[in-house]
Amino acid sequence: MLTETDTRASYDGAVEGNFNGANAMRLYYHPQSTCSRRALLAAAHLDAPVELVMVDLFRGEHRTPEFLRLNPNHRVPVLEDGGFVLWESHAIMQYLADKTPRQTVYPTGARERADVNRWLFWCAAHLMPAISILNWENNIKGLLGLGPPDPAEVNRGEEQMREFGGVLDANLAQREWICGDALTLADLAIAAPLADIARARIPVDGYANLQRWFTGVRALDAWKSTQPQHPRQATNDG
């Protein structure tokens, strides 16, 4: 259950509120942040009792002293659960799943969970850096008025994306979802940065398995309910 609050830029104090008998956690996010989208997807799919607090990145709210006390890395998302503060989007996804009874997206079996973790780490170490280059050069620089894309950087990002997009496409050749026949956190995590394929000009042509899988992710209720409404597109953050 995602509930928007109007406490923007107010980062102190205990979380208040109760949803269906569960104490609400507080998720600090920005609607155009790729990593925020990852945490939002997990919260929406798990129907977690999460109160949303928007942090305006374009106004620099993530660099205020109040926010830096939550995350010294000045990144969103950040999850606050009582006195516990957690940053890093993949860790937030795992935490939300572990707190949700009878969830199925983060298996408890050692091998099955290791497989999900493998793809979460792969996303952070390989896919995200490649997409971040293209998103910065082809999208964000223009939004911020920082000049045209650097052709050398675009080429570097495209080369990395072709390599790692091929890895993902090959993995999906014989399976519906990344870790087999069932949706997991790996699917939500890896789909999030692909949301900006058009504006970031992410090269996915020729990867039929990847495109078929991504179509399936976009059909999920969690994907539809977390679609950004603001005209500015995704940023690469936390």
Long-range contacts (C-beta under 8 A, 24 or more apart in sequence): 1-47, 1-48, 1-49, 1-50, 2-40, 2-43, 2-44, 2-50, 2-52, 2-225, 2-226, 3-49, 3-50, 3-51, 3-52, 4-51, 4-52, 4-54, 5-51, 5-52, 5-53, 7-53, 8-53, 8-54, 8-55, 8-56, 8-61, 9-55, 9-56, 9-61, 9-64, 9-66, 10-53, 10-66, 11-53, 11-64, 11-66, 11-67, 11-69, 11-70, 12-66, 12-69, 14-82, 14-83, 15-51, 15-80, 15-81, 15-82, 17-51, 19-49, 20-49, 22-49, 23-49, 23-82, 24-49, 24-50, 24-51, 25-49, 25-50, 25-51, 25-79, 25-80, 25-81, 25-96, 26-50, 26-51, 26-52, 26-53, 26-79, 26-80, 26-81, 27-51, 27-52, 27-53, 27-77, 27-78, 27-79, 27-80, 27-92, 28-53, 28-54, 28-55, 28-67, 28-70, 28-76, 28-77, 28-78, 28-79, 28-80, 29-53, 29-54, 29-55, 29-76, 29-77, 30-54, 30-55, 30-56, 30-57, 30-62, 30-76, 30-235, 30-237, 31-228, 31-229, 31-230, 32-57, 32-228, 32-230, 32-232, 32-233, 32-234, 32-235, 33-57, 33-76, 33-77, 33-234, 33-235, 33-236, 33-237, 33-238, 34-128, 34-131, 34-135, 34-192, 34-193, 34-195, 34-196, 34-234, 34-235, 34-236, 34-237, 35-75, 35-76, 35-77, 35-89, 35-192, 35-236, 35-237, 35-238, 36-76, 36-77, 36-89, 36-237, 36-238, 37-192, 37-195, 37-226, 37-228, 37-234, 38-77, 38-89, 38-90, 38-92, 38-93, 38-188, 38-189, 38-192, 39-77, 39-79, 39-89, 39-92, 39-93, 39-96, 40-77, 40-226, 41-188, 41-191, 41-192, 41-222, 41-223, 41-226, 42-92, 42-93, 42-96, 42-97, 42-105, 42-185, 42-188, 43-96, 44-221, 44-222, 44-225, 44-226, 45-105, 45-183, 45-188, 45-220, 45-221, 45-222, 46-96, 46-97, 46-100, 46-103, 46-105, 47-100, 48-96, 48-99, 48-100, 50-79, 50-96, 57-235, 57-237, 58-232, 62-237, 71-238, 73-238, 75-237, 75-238, 76-237, 76-238, 77-238, 78-238, 87-238, 88-238, 89-189, 89-192, 89-238, 90-120, 90-121, 90-123, 90-124, 90-185, 90-189, 93-120, 93-185, 93-188, 93-189, 94-120, 94-185, 97-185, 104-182, 104-183, 105-182, 105-183, 105-184, 105-185, 105-188, 106-184, 106-185, 107-184, 112-179, 115-179, 115-180, 115-186, 116-179, 116-184, 116-185, 116-186, 119-178, 119-179, 119-186, 119-189, 119-190, 120-185, 120-186, 120-189, 122-164, 122-167, 123-186, 123-189, 123-190, 123-193, 126-160, 126-164, 126-167, 127-164, 127-168, 127-190, 127-193, 128-193, 128-236, 129-160, 130-157, 130-160, 130-161, 130-163, 130-164, 131-157, 131-161, 131-193, 131-194, 131-196, 131-200, 131-202, 131-236, 132-157, 132-193, 132-236, 133-157, 133-160, 134-158, 134-161, 134-200, 134-201, 134-202, 135-193, 135-196, 135-199, 135-200, 135-234, 135-235, 135-236, 136-236, 138-199, 138-200, 138-201, 139-196, 139-199, 139-200, 139-233, 139-234, 140-233, 140-235, 140-236, 143-232, 143-233, 154-201, 158-203, 161-202, 161-203, 161-204, 162-203, 165-203, 165-204, 165-207, 165-210, 166-207, 168-207, 168-210, 169-207, 169-208, 169-209, 169-210, 170-209, 172-209, 172-210, 172-212, 172-213, 173-209, 176-213, 176-216, 177-213, 177-216, 178-213, 183-220, 187-213, 187-217, 188-217, 188-222, 191-217, 191-218, 191-223, 193-234, 193-236, 195-234, 196-233, 196-234, 199-233, 200-233, 200-234
